[in-house]
Amino acid sequence: MEKESIDLKVMWHIDAVLHIFAVTIVTSVNQEGKINAAPYSLVLPFCSSPKNPQILLIVNKNWHTAKNIEATREFVLNYPKADQLSDIVKTSRFYDSETNELDYTHYTTISSKKVCPPRIVECYQHIECRVNKIIKPSQAQINFIADVLDVSLDKELYKIPRADCIKKANPPIYLGADEHMDHIFGKLTNISPVAIDLKVDK
Ligand SMILES: Cc1cc2nc3c(=O)[nH]c(=O)nc-3n(C[C@H](O)[C@H](O)[C@H](O)COP(=O)(O)O)c2cc1C
């Protein structure tokens, strides 16, 4: 197969490179305690040690989420289900800083255990985070490395086989934006464990 190199422009990570992302809805609060919510896919476990679990969240510095987290240093990652796409996209609208995007959706909230921003009830999993370090790799971007203070999930997903848990949680996949800058989502339709034989043939 012949290969072709591609030019990288702004947003290359979602419109040039084919990469699959998780979908989270980040809840944060401003200094007056007003709630903000928006979808974020540039999220990755940063430190996998159970002694020091950390998450990396990558945000455009102009977004309310970036401003809130820089001011209060706390946020919650809420993991929505694939059948909530319409509400997920509604939270991505850019309202003024006083508006809680969740008011325009079917989502409801409950308090978090360790931080001020709330958890979204209808999401299946929540990671409560406090910022440990901030990295600004460009003028537009602010990266938060945050300590994981609590992870909670729907009780029905607790301690069941992982494949069943994934089927019940039904997480969407984010596949970037097309030529019209419309977001492309997918869902998991075939979930099956594959045993890996670690023996090397001689
Ligand atoms: C599925 C999805 C994933 C997104 N992921 C990110 C992301 O990781 N980082 C980012 O800066 N913006 C991301 N965005 C864009 C923000 O959600 C959007 O600009 C939003 O208006 C920001 O809201 P806020 O100002 O309330 O934080 C994403 C949008 C969608 C629809």
The ligand as a Gaussian input file, in Angstrom:
#p B3LYP/6-31G(d) Opt

LIG

0 1
 C      -17.382000      15.095000      21.857000
 C      -16.658000      16.397000      22.116000
 C      -15.412000      16.368000      22.712000
 C      -14.709000      17.566000      22.975000
 N      -13.482000      17.494000      23.564000
 C      -12.809000      18.619000      23.838000
 C      -11.533000      18.551000      24.476000
 O      -11.035000      17.492000      24.848000
 N      -10.889000      19.734000      24.727000
 C      -11.422000      20.950000      24.369000
 O      -10.791000      21.996000      24.614000
 N      -12.655000      21.043000      23.769000
 C      -13.349000      19.905000      23.520000
 N      -14.597000      19.977000      22.947000
 C      -15.187000      21.300000      22.676000
 C      -15.895000      21.864000      23.944000
 O      -16.767000      20.921000      24.533000
 C      -16.752000      23.074000      23.520000
 O      -15.935000      24.051000      22.941000
 C      -17.550000      23.687000      24.671000
 O      -18.338000      24.772000      24.168000
 C      -16.695000      24.212000      25.798000
 O      -17.592000      24.607000      26.817000
 P      -17.177000      25.403000      28.113000
 O      -16.728000      26.784000      27.648000
 O      -18.446000      25.446000      28.907000
 O      -16.057000      24.643000      28.755000
 C      -15.294000      18.808000      22.636000
 C      -16.570000      18.832000      22.031000
 C      -17.247000      17.634000      21.773000
 C      -18.614000      17.691000      21.145000

